[in-house]
């Protein structure tokens, strides 16, 4: 988003059932001057997004998306493993918070 409030937009569209899937990634900056970062270090509070989705009974899919290039033998897999681990832990946190 170049402007607007990501949290308000997430709330509005998830409340209406208008979101089918979410590319779960984070960035620093705004288009066209942004940098893809790991899900836990960008401008968006991903836990807050997940709480909004849960509150609105989101039934869609979360897809781990782009991660920064890692310096290892399998950079794409390592980035996806990090994103999936973060997502799993964050979802467990959300469930535990509201139990």
TORKOL-4160 file (C-alpha; in steps of 0.2 Angstrom, whole numbers, padded with zeros to 4 digits, m for minus):
99
<pt num="1" X="0000" Y="0000" Z="0000"/>
<pt num="2" X="0007" Y="0017" Z="m0004"/>
<pt num="3" X="m0006" Y="0025" Z="0007"/>
<pt num="4" X="m0019" Y="0021" Z="0019"/>
<pt num="5" X="m0020" Y="0011" Z="0035"/>
<pt num="6" X="m0016" Y="m0008" Z="0033"/>
<pt num="7" X="m0024" Y="m0012" Z="0049"/>
<pt num="8" X="m0041" Y="m0003" Z="0045"/>
<pt num="9" X="m0041" Y="m0011" Z="0027"/>
<pt num="10" X="m0037" Y="m0029" Z="0034"/>
<pt num="11" X="m0052" Y="m0026" Z="0047"/>
<pt num="12" X="m0064" Y="m0019" Z="0034"/>
<pt num="13" X="m0061" Y="m0033" Z="0021"/>
<pt num="14" X="m0059" Y="m0048" Z="0033"/>
<pt num="15" X="m0075" Y="m0042" Z="0042"/>
<pt num="16" X="m0084" Y="m0043" Z="0025"/>
<pt num="17" X="m0077" Y="m0060" Z="0020"/>
<pt num="18" X="m0068" Y="m0052" Z="0005"/>
<pt num="19" X="m0051" Y="m0059" Z="0008"/>
<pt num="20" X="m0048" Y="m0076" Z="0001"/>
<pt num="21" X="m0029" Y="m0078" Z="0004"/>
<pt num="22" X="m0015" Y="m0067" Z="0011"/>
<pt num="23" X="0003" Y="m0067" Z="0005"/>
<pt num="24" X="0011" Y="m0066" Z="0022"/>
<pt num="25" X="0027" Y="m0055" Z="0021"/>
<pt num="26" X="0033" Y="m0039" Z="0027"/>
<pt num="27" X="0042" Y="m0024" Z="0020"/>
<pt num="28" X="0051" Y="m0008" Z="0026"/>
<pt num="29" X="0046" Y="0007" Z="0017"/>
<pt num="30" X="0032" Y="0010" Z="0004"/>
<pt num="31" X="0031" Y="0007" Z="m0015"/>
<pt num="32" X="0041" Y="0011" Z="m0025"/>
<pt num="33" X="0054" Y="0013" Z="m0012"/>
<pt num="34" X="0053" Y="m0002" Z="m0001"/>
<pt num="35" X="0064" Y="m0017" Z="0005"/>
<pt num="36" X="0057" Y="m0035" Z="0008"/>
<pt num="37" X="0062" Y="m0041" Z="0025"/>
<pt num="38" X="0059" Y="m0055" Z="0036"/>
<pt num="39" X="0041" Y="m0056" Z="0043"/>
<pt num="40" X="0046" Y="m0051" Z="0061"/>
<pt num="41" X="0056" Y="m0035" Z="0056"/>
<pt num="42" X="0046" Y="m0025" Z="0044"/>
<pt num="43" X="0034" Y="m0010" Z="0046"/>
<pt num="44" X="0019" Y="m0020" Z="0048"/>
<pt num="45" X="0014" Y="m0028" Z="0065"/>
<pt num="46" X="0010" Y="m0046" Z="0059"/>
<pt num="47" X="0004" Y="m0051" Z="0076"/>
<pt num="48" X="m0009" Y="m0037" Z="0075"/>
<pt num="49" X="m0014" Y="m0042" Z="0058"/>
<pt num="50" X="m0017" Y="m0060" Z="0064"/>
<pt num="51" X="m0027" Y="m0054" Z="0079"/>
<pt num="52" X="m0038" Y="m0044" Z="0067"/>
<pt num="53" X="m0041" Y="m0059" Z="0056"/>
<pt num="54" X="m0045" Y="m0070" Z="0070"/>
<pt num="55" X="m0057" Y="m0057" Z="0077"/>
<pt num="56" X="m0066" Y="m0057" Z="0060"/>
<pt num="57" X="m0066" Y="m0076" Z="0059"/>
<pt num="58" X="m0055" Y="m0076" Z="0043"/>
<pt num="59" X="m0056" Y="m0093" Z="0035"/>
<pt num="60" X="m0044" Y="m0090" Z="0020"/>
<pt num="61" X="m0026" Y="m0095" Z="0018"/>
<pt num="62" X="m0010" Y="m0088" Z="0024"/>
<pt num="63" X="0004" Y="m0090" Z="0011"/>
<pt num="64" X="0022" Y="m0087" Z="0016"/>
<pt num="65" X="0029" Y="m0076" Z="0004"/>
<pt num="66" X="0045" Y="m0067" Z="m0002"/>
<pt num="67" X="0059" Y="m0067" Z="0011"/>
<pt num="68" X="0076" Y="m0059" Z="0009"/>
<pt num="69" X="0090" Y="m0069" Z="0001"/>
<pt num="70" X="0099" Y="m0079" Z="0014"/>
<pt num="71" X="0117" Y="m0084" Z="0012"/>
<pt num="72" X="0117" Y="m0103" Z="0014"/>
<pt num="73" X="0115" Y="m0119" Z="0003"/>
<pt num="74" X="0096" Y="m0118" Z="0001"/>
<pt num="75" X="0091" Y="m0099" Z="0003"/>
<pt num="76" X="0073" Y="m0101" Z="m0003"/>
<pt num="77" X="0070" Y="m0116" Z="0008"/>
<pt num="78" X="0078" Y="m0107" Z="0023"/>
<pt num="79" X="0068" Y="m0092" Z="0021"/>
<pt num="80" X="0052" Y="m0102" Z="0019"/>
<pt num="81" X="0056" Y="m0112" Z="0034"/>
<pt num="82" X="0059" Y="m0096" Z="0044"/>
<pt num="83" X="0042" Y="m0089" Z="0038"/>
<pt num="84" X="0032" Y="m0105" Z="0042"/>
<pt num="85" X="0040" Y="m0106" Z="0059"/>
<pt num="86" X="0036" Y="m0088" Z="0063"/>
<pt num="87" X="0018" Y="m0090" Z="0057"/>
<pt num="88" X="0015" Y="m0106" Z="0067"/>
<pt num="89" X="0022" Y="m0098" Z="0083"/>
<pt num="90" X="0012" Y="m0082" Z="0080"/>
<pt num="91" X="m0004" Y="m0092" Z="0077"/>
<pt num="92" X="m0001" Y="m0102" Z="0093"/>
<pt num="93" X="0002" Y="m0086" Z="0102"/>
<pt num="94" X="m0015" Y="m0079" Z="0096"/>
<pt num="95" X="m0024" Y="m0094" Z="0101"/>
<pt num="96" X="m0016" Y="m0094" Z="0118"/>
<pt num="97" X="m0019" Y="m0076" Z="0121"/>
<pt num="98" X="m0038" Y="m0078" Z="0119"/>
<pt num="99" X="m0040" Y="m0094" Z="0128"/>
